[in-house]
Amino acid sequence: MDLGALLEPIQKFFGEGIGKLIADFASLLYQLLYPSNAEAAQPIEIPK
């Protein structure tokens, strides 16, 4: 079973037209419902 053959039509659908609109809306909805609220990681000094 060729995974590329299975994924190619899905990539084409979500890459243009109504599929791109659906993907953009789903991404926006995800960002609104689950916002990133964590600060960026910063290195800390480990005591010896």
C-alpha positions in Angstrom: 0.0 0.0 0.0 1.5 3.3 -1.1 1.0 6.0 1.5 1.9 8.7 -1.0 -1.0 7.6 -3.3 -3.4 7.9 -0.3 -2.2 11.3 0.9 -1.9 13.0 -2.5 -5.6 13.6 -3.1 -6.0 14.9 0.5 -3.2 17.3 0.0 -4.6 18.5 -3.3 -8.1 19.0 -1.7 -6.8 21.0 1.3 -4.4 22.9 -0.9 -6.8 24.8 -3.1 -10.4 26.0 -3.5 -13.0 25.0 -0.9 -10.7 22.6 0.8 -8.2 25.4 1.6 -11.1 27.5 2.9 -12.1 24.6 5.2 -8.5 24.0 6.4 -8.0 27.8 7.1 -11.3 27.9 9.0 -10.4 24.8 11.1 -7.0 26.3 11.9 -8.6 29.6 13.0 -11.1 27.7 15.1 -8.3 25.7 16.8 -6.3 28.8 17.5 -9.3 30.5 19.0 -10.3 27.6 21.2 -6.8 26.5 22.3 -4.6 29.7 22.5 -1.0 29.4 23.3 -0.6 30.7 26.8 2.8 29.4 27.8 5.9 31.6 27.7 8.8 30.6 25.6 11.3 28.2 27.2 14.3 29.9 28.7 17.5 28.1 29.8 18.1 27.8 33.6 21.3 27.3 35.3 21.6 23.9 37.1 23.3 24.2 40.5 26.4 22.0 41.0 
